[in-house]
Amino acid sequence: MSKPASDIPRSLIEQTIAATRVATDRGDWDTFVDCFADDGRFMNSALSTPVEGKEAIRAHAKTWPRVVNIEEWRTIDGGRFAIGWNERHYDSPADDIYRGMSTFTFDAEGRIVDYEGIFDLAKVVAAYGRVASKG
């Protein structure tokens, strides 16, 4: 796996995170995945094992629904970034949200080396079930 950087400029992390946020808002998962290192790692509460490698992450991302993501807080420490968020399915009512947090580490070029998303999986499944039953 690419070596995480501890002395990466804050502006480079902010630039990468801004690109992921715009991509998430648009449901543009290809652009989101382009922010990863070639051997990046993706993990979240819905997975039993991490997805490793940019192209494997891209294939996994194509299964994701479009979402509305609202940032609650963020912090940067060296080459690490953490964010707390509220999220809902794009077609859900505004109050049908679930909360979570994500952590990122970056390489010296500002690419994501490791991502982990943590959330209440039962709430996510329930929210998506309500959307599916309307469709």
TORVEX-173633 format. One record per residue: residue in one letter; x negated, y negated, z negated of N, C-alpha, C in turn. Coordinates in Angstrom, 2 decimals, always signed. Layout:
BEGIN
<site "A"; <X; Y; Z>; <X; Y; Z>; <X; Y; Z>>
...
***
This chain:
BEGIN
<site "M"; <-0.85; +1.17; +0.00>; <+0.00; +0.00; +0.00>; <-0.89; -1.24; +0.00>>
<site "S"; <-0.42; -2.29; +0.66>; <-1.16; -3.55; +0.68>; <-1.41; -4.01; -0.74>>
<site "K"; <-2.53; -4.69; -0.91>; <-2.91; -5.16; -2.23>; <-2.13; -6.41; -2.60>>
<site "P"; <-1.41; -6.37; -3.74>; <-0.75; -7.60; -4.19>; <-1.78; -8.68; -4.51>>
<site "A"; <-1.44; -9.91; -4.22>; <-2.33; -11.04; -4.49>; <-1.89; -11.73; -5.78>>
<site "S"; <-2.85; -12.09; -6.60>; <-2.51; -12.80; -7.84>; <-2.72; -14.30; -7.72>>
<site "D"; <-3.45; -14.72; -6.69>; <-3.77; -16.14; -6.57>; <-3.17; -16.76; -5.31>>
<site "I"; <-2.07; -16.23; -4.84>; <-1.41; -16.74; -3.64>; <-0.83; -18.13; -3.93>>
<site "P"; <-0.93; -19.06; -3.00>; <-0.35; -20.38; -3.22>; <+1.17; -20.29; -3.42>>
<site "R"; <+1.66; -21.02; -4.38>; <+3.10; -21.06; -4.68>; <+3.90; -21.42; -3.43>>
<site "S"; <+3.38; -22.33; -2.62>; <+4.10; -22.77; -1.42>; <+4.32; -21.61; -0.43>>
<site "L"; <+3.38; -20.68; -0.37>; <+3.51; -19.53; +0.52>; <+4.63; -18.59; +0.04>>
<site "I"; <+4.70; -18.40; -1.27>; <+5.79; -17.60; -1.84>; <+7.13; -18.29; -1.56>>
<site "E"; <+7.19; -19.59; -1.81>; <+8.44; -20.34; -1.56>; <+8.86; -20.23; -0.10>>
<site "Q"; <+7.90; -20.29; +0.82>; <+8.20; -20.20; +2.25>; <+8.80; -18.82; +2.59>>
<site "T"; <+8.20; -17.76; +2.07>; <+8.70; -16.42; +2.35>; <+10.08; -16.23; +1.75>>
<site "I"; <+10.27; -16.67; +0.51>; <+11.57; -16.52; -0.14>; <+12.63; -17.33; +0.60>>
<site "A"; <+12.30; -18.53; +1.06>; <+13.26; -19.33; +1.83>; <+13.68; -18.57; +3.09>>
<site "A"; <+12.73; -17.93; +3.76>; <+13.06; -17.15; +4.97>; <+13.98; -15.99; +4.63>>
<site "T"; <+13.73; -15.31; +3.49>; <+14.61; -14.19; +3.13>; <+16.00; -14.69; +2.76>>
<site "R"; <+16.09; -15.86; +2.13>; <+17.40; -16.40; +1.74>; <+18.23; -16.78; +2.98>>
<site "V"; <+17.60; -17.43; +3.95>; <+18.31; -17.79; +5.18>; <+18.77; -16.52; +5.90>>
<site "A"; <+17.89; -15.53; +5.99>; <+18.24; -14.27; +6.64>; <+19.40; -13.58; +5.92>>
<site "T"; <+19.36; -13.57; +4.59>; <+20.44; -12.94; +3.82>; <+21.76; -13.66; +4.08>>
<site "D"; <+21.74; -15.00; +4.05>; <+22.96; -15.77; +4.29>; <+23.56; -15.48; +5.66>>
<site "R"; <+22.72; -15.18; +6.63>; <+23.18; -14.92; +8.01>; <+23.48; -13.44; +8.26>>
<site "G"; <+23.12; -12.58; +7.30>; <+23.23; -11.13; +7.54>; <+22.22; -10.68; +8.57>>
<site "D"; <+21.11; -11.40; +8.69>; <+20.06; -11.12; +9.66>; <+18.98; -10.27; +8.99>>
<site "W"; <+19.25; -8.98; +8.93>; <+18.36; -8.09; +8.19>; <+17.03; -7.87; +8.90>>
<site "D"; <+16.98; -8.02; +10.22>; <+15.69; -7.91; +10.92>; <+14.72; -8.99; +10.44>>
<site "T"; <+15.20; -10.22; +10.35>; <+14.35; -11.31; +9.88>; <+13.97; -11.10; +8.42>>
<site "F"; <+14.91; -10.63; +7.60>; <+14.61; -10.32; +6.21>; <+13.46; -9.32; +6.13>>
<site "V"; <+13.55; -8.23; +6.89>; <+12.53; -7.18; +6.84>; <+11.20; -7.67; +7.43>>
<site "D"; <+11.23; -8.59; +8.37>; <+9.99; -9.13; +8.93>; <+9.14; -9.82; +7.87>>
<site "C"; <+9.71; -10.16; +6.73>; <+8.97; -10.79; +5.64>; <+8.16; -9.78; +4.83>>
<site "F"; <+8.31; -8.48; +5.10>; <+7.59; -7.44; +4.38>; <+6.25; -7.12; +5.05>>
<site "A"; <+5.29; -6.68; +4.25>; <+4.05; -6.12; +4.78>; <+4.40; -4.82; +5.51>>
<site "D"; <+3.57; -4.41; +6.46>; <+3.85; -3.18; +7.22>; <+4.06; -1.98; +6.32>>
<site "D"; <+3.36; -1.91; +5.21>; <+3.50; -0.79; +4.28>; <+4.25; -1.19; +3.02>>
<site "G"; <+5.12; -2.20; +3.14>; <+5.90; -2.68; +2.00>; <+6.80; -1.60; +1.41>>
<site "R"; <+7.26; -1.87; +0.22>; <+8.10; -0.93; -0.53>; <+9.36; -1.65; -0.97>>
<site "F"; <+10.54; -0.97; -0.82>; <+11.83; -1.52; -1.19>; <+12.54; -0.54; -2.12>>
<site "M"; <+13.03; -1.04; -3.24>; <+13.75; -0.20; -4.19>; <+14.90; -1.00; -4.77>>
<site "N"; <+16.04; -0.34; -4.98>; <+17.13; -0.98; -5.72>; <+17.93; +0.06; -6.49>>
<site "S"; <+18.91; -0.41; -7.24>; <+19.67; +0.46; -8.14>; <+20.48; +1.53; -7.41>>
<site "A"; <+20.71; +1.38; -6.13>; <+21.48; +2.36; -5.37>; <+20.61; +3.49; -4.82>>
<site "L"; <+19.30; +3.38; -4.95>; <+18.38; +4.35; -4.36>; <+17.77; +5.25; -5.44>>
<site "S"; <+17.55; +6.50; -5.10>; <+16.87; +7.40; -6.04>; <+15.36; +7.38; -5.83>>
<site "T"; <+14.92; +6.99; -4.65>; <+13.49; +6.85; -4.37>; <+13.29; +5.60; -3.53>>
<site "P"; <+12.11; +5.00; -3.60>; <+11.86; +3.78; -2.82>; <+11.83; +4.07; -1.31>>
<site "V"; <+12.16; +3.05; -0.54>; <+12.00; +3.09; +0.91>; <+10.64; +2.46; +1.18>>
<site "E"; <+9.77; +3.18; +1.90>; <+8.42; +2.70; +2.10>; <+8.11; +2.51; +3.58>>
<site "G"; <+7.50; +1.37; +3.90>; <+7.14; +1.02; +5.27>; <+8.18; +0.12; +5.90>>
<site "K"; <+7.70; -0.89; +6.61>; <+8.58; -1.90; +7.20>; <+9.67; -1.29; +8.08>>
<site "E"; <+9.31; -0.34; +8.93>; <+10.33; +0.21; +9.85>; <+11.35; +1.07; +9.12>>
<site "A"; <+10.94; +1.76; +8.06>; <+11.90; +2.52; +7.25>; <+12.83; +1.56; +6.50>>
<site "I"; <+12.27; +0.45; +6.01>; <+13.10; -0.57; +5.35>; <+14.08; -1.16; +6.36>>
<site "R"; <+13.61; -1.42; +7.58>; <+14.49; -1.97; +8.62>; <+15.66; -1.02; +8.91>>
<site "A"; <+15.38; +0.27; +9.04>; <+16.44; +1.25; +9.29>; <+17.43; +1.27; +8.12>>
<site "H"; <+16.93; +1.19; +6.92>; <+17.80; +1.17; +5.74>; <+18.64; -0.11; +5.72>>
<site "A"; <+18.02; -1.24; +6.05>; <+18.72; -2.52; +6.01>; <+19.89; -2.58; +6.98>>
<site "K"; <+19.82; -1.84; +8.06>; <+20.91; -1.85; +9.04>; <+22.21; -1.28; +8.47>>
<site "T"; <+22.14; -0.66; +7.28>; <+23.34; -0.14; +6.62>; <+23.96; -1.16; +5.67>>
<site "W"; <+23.29; -2.29; +5.45>; <+23.75; -3.26; +4.47>; <+24.88; -4.11; +5.01>>
<site "P"; <+25.85; -4.45; +4.16>; <+26.90; -5.39; +4.58>; <+26.40; -6.83; +4.48>>
<site "R"; <+27.09; -7.73; +5.11>; <+26.77; -9.14; +4.95>; <+27.28; -9.58; +3.58>>
<site "V"; <+26.49; -10.40; +2.89>; <+26.84; -10.83; +1.54>; <+26.69; -12.34; +1.38>>
<site "V"; <+27.33; -12.87; +0.36>; <+27.13; -14.24; -0.08>; <+26.33; -14.12; -1.37>>
<site "N"; <+25.16; -14.74; -1.41>; <+24.25; -14.61; -2.54>; <+24.02; -15.99; -3.14>>
<site "I"; <+24.27; -16.12; -4.44>; <+24.12; -17.40; -5.12>; <+23.03; -17.26; -6.19>>
<site "E"; <+22.00; -18.06; -6.06>; <+20.89; -18.01; -7.00>; <+21.29; -18.63; -8.34>>
<site "E"; <+20.96; -17.92; -9.43>; <+21.17; -18.45; -10.78>; <+19.89; -19.05; -11.34>>
<site "W"; <+18.78; -18.35; -11.15>; <+17.50; -18.80; -11.68>; <+16.38; -18.16; -10.87>>
<site "R"; <+15.17; -18.70; -11.01>; <+13.99; -18.14; -10.34>; <+12.75; -18.50; -11.14>>
<site "T"; <+11.72; -17.69; -10.95>; <+10.43; -17.99; -11.56>; <+9.32; -17.41; -10.69>>
<site "I"; <+8.19; -18.09; -10.68>; <+7.01; -17.62; -9.95>; <+5.86; -17.55; -10.94>>
<site "D"; <+5.14; -16.43; -10.90>; <+3.98; -16.24; -11.76>; <+2.90; -15.57; -10.93>>
<site "G"; <+1.86; -16.33; -10.56>; <+0.82; -15.78; -9.70>; <+1.43; -15.30; -8.38>>
<site "G"; <+1.22; -14.05; -8.04>; <+1.76; -13.49; -6.80>; <+3.08; -12.78; -6.98>>
<site "R"; <+3.80; -13.12; -8.05>; <+5.09; -12.48; -8.33>; <+6.21; -13.51; -8.35>>
<site "F"; <+7.38; -13.07; -7.93>; <+8.57; -13.92; -7.89>; <+9.72; -13.10; -8.45>>
<site "A"; <+10.55; -13.72; -9.29>; <+11.75; -13.06; -9.80>; <+12.93; -14.02; -9.65>>
<site "I"; <+14.08; -13.45; -9.37>; <+15.29; -14.25; -9.16>; <+16.49; -13.53; -9.78>>
<site "G"; <+17.34; -14.32; -10.43>; <+18.63; -13.82; -10.90>; <+19.70; -14.35; -9.97>>
<site "W"; <+20.71; -13.54; -9.65>; <+21.68; -13.93; -8.64>; <+23.07; -13.39; -8.93>>
<site "N"; <+24.05; -14.01; -8.30>; <+25.42; -13.50; -8.18>; <+25.61; -13.19; -6.71>>
<site "E"; <+26.36; -12.15; -6.42>; <+26.55; -11.77; -5.02>; <+27.95; -11.21; -4.84>>
<site "R"; <+28.45; -11.36; -3.64>; <+29.72; -10.74; -3.29>; <+29.68; -10.38; -1.81>>
<site "H"; <+30.51; -9.43; -1.44>; <+30.66; -9.07; -0.04>; <+31.20; -10.29; +0.70>>
<site "Y"; <+30.74; -10.52; +1.91>; <+31.10; -11.71; +2.68>; <+32.61; -11.91; +2.80>>
<site "D"; <+33.38; -10.83; +2.89>; <+34.83; -10.92; +3.05>; <+35.61; -10.83; +1.74>>
<site "S"; <+34.91; -10.85; +0.60>; <+35.56; -10.73; -0.70>; <+36.01; -12.08; -1.22>>
<site "P"; <+36.99; -12.08; -2.14>; <+37.36; -13.33; -2.81>; <+36.17; -13.88; -3.60>>
<site "A"; <+36.16; -15.18; -3.82>; <+35.03; -15.84; -4.48>; <+34.77; -15.30; -5.88>>
<site "D"; <+35.78; -14.76; -6.55>; <+35.57; -14.27; -7.92>; <+35.22; -12.78; -7.99>>
<site "D"; <+35.07; -12.13; -6.86>; <+34.75; -10.69; -6.82>; <+33.24; -10.52; -6.72>>
<site "I"; <+32.54; -10.94; -7.78>; <+31.08; -10.97; -7.75>; <+30.48; -9.90; -8.66>>
<site "Y"; <+29.24; -9.62; -8.39>; <+28.42; -8.80; -9.28>; <+27.09; -9.53; -9.44>>
<site "R"; <+26.43; -9.26; -10.55>; <+25.20; -9.97; -10.86>; <+24.02; -9.02; -10.78>>
<site "G"; <+22.85; -9.59; -10.55>; <+21.65; -8.78; -10.53>; <+20.41; -9.65; -10.58>>
<site "M"; <+19.29; -8.98; -10.46>; <+18.02; -9.70; -10.36>; <+17.11; -8.93; -9.42>>
<site "S"; <+16.18; -9.63; -8.84>; <+15.22; -9.03; -7.92>; <+13.83; -9.51; -8.28>>
<site "T"; <+12.85; -8.62; -8.10>; <+11.46; -8.97; -8.28>; <+10.71; -8.70; -6.98>>
<site "F"; <+9.73; -9.53; -6.69>; <+8.93; -9.42; -5.48>; <+7.45; -9.56; -5.86>>
<site "T"; <+6.59; -8.84; -5.18>; <+5.16; -9.14; -5.20>; <+4.73; -9.37; -3.76>>
<site "F"; <+3.67; -10.15; -3.57>; <+3.24; -10.60; -2.25>; <+1.78; -10.29; -2.02>>
<site "D"; <+1.42; -10.14; -0.74>; <+0.00; -10.02; -0.39>; <-0.56; -11.42; -0.13>>
<site "A"; <-1.82; -11.52; +0.22>; <-2.48; -12.81; +0.40>; <-1.89; -13.63; +1.55>>
<site "E"; <-1.21; -12.97; +2.50>; <-0.59; -13.68; +3.62>; <+0.86; -14.09; +3.33>>
<site "G"; <+1.34; -13.79; +2.15>; <+2.71; -14.16; +1.78>; <+3.76; -13.13; +2.18>>
<site "R"; <+3.33; -11.95; +2.60>; <+4.29; -10.89; +2.94>; <+4.68; -10.12; +1.68>>
<site "I"; <+5.90; -9.64; +1.66>; <+6.39; -8.89; +0.51>; <+5.75; -7.51; +0.52>>
<site "V"; <+5.09; -7.18; -0.58>; <+4.46; -5.88; -0.75>; <+5.41; -4.94; -1.48>>
<site "D"; <+6.12; -5.47; -2.46>; <+7.00; -4.65; -3.28>; <+8.23; -5.46; -3.66>>
<site "Y"; <+9.40; -4.84; -3.50>; <+10.67; -5.47; -3.87>; <+11.45; -4.49; -4.73>>
<site "E"; <+12.07; -5.01; -5.79>; <+12.98; -4.19; -6.57>; <+14.20; -5.02; -6.93>>
<site "G"; <+15.38; -4.49; -6.62>; <+16.65; -5.13; -6.96>; <+17.35; -4.31; -8.03>>
<site "I"; <+17.81; -4.99; -9.05>; <+18.46; -4.33; -10.18>; <+19.86; -4.92; -10.34>>
<site "F"; <+20.86; -4.04; -10.36>; <+22.24; -4.49; -10.49>; <+23.10; -3.35; -11.03>>
<site "D"; <+24.33; -3.70; -11.43>; <+25.29; -2.71; -11.93>; <+25.94; -2.04; -10.73>>
<site "L"; <+25.49; -0.84; -10.42>; <+25.96; -0.13; -9.22>; <+27.46; +0.10; -9.24>>
<site "A"; <+28.04; +0.38; -10.40>; <+29.49; +0.61; -10.48>; <+30.28; -0.62; -10.03>>
<site "K"; <+29.82; -1.81; -10.40>; <+30.50; -3.04; -9.98>; <+30.37; -3.25; -8.48>>
<site "V"; <+29.22; -2.94; -7.92>; <+29.01; -3.08; -6.48>; <+29.93; -2.13; -5.72>>
<site "V"; <+29.98; -0.89; -6.14>; <+30.84; +0.10; -5.47>; <+32.30; -0.33; -5.57>>
<site "A"; <+32.74; -0.81; -6.73>; <+34.11; -1.26; -6.89>; <+34.42; -2.45; -5.97>>
<site "A"; <+33.50; -3.40; -5.90>; <+33.72; -4.59; -5.05>; <+33.82; -4.18; -3.58>>
<site "Y"; <+32.94; -3.30; -3.11>; <+32.99; -2.88; -1.73>; <+34.21; -2.01; -1.45>>
<site "G"; <+34.66; -1.26; -2.45>; <+35.88; -0.46; -2.29>; <+37.10; -1.35; -2.10>>
<site "R"; <+37.15; -2.47; -2.80>; <+38.28; -3.40; -2.64>; <+38.27; -4.01; -1.24>>
<site "V"; <+37.10; -4.32; -0.71>; <+37.01; -4.87; +0.63>; <+37.44; -3.83; +1.65>>
<site "A"; <+36.96; -2.60; +1.52>; <+37.29; -1.54; +2.46>; <+38.78; -1.24; +2.48>>
<site "S"; <+39.43; -1.33; +1.32>; <+40.87; -1.02; +1.26>; <+41.71; -2.10; +1.94>>
<site "K"; <+41.15; -3.30; +2.09>; <+41.86; -4.39; +2.77>; <+41.74; -4.27; +4.28>>
<site "G"; <+40.63; -3.64; +4.74>; <+40.31; -3.60; +6.17>; <+41.12; -2.63; +6.90>>
***
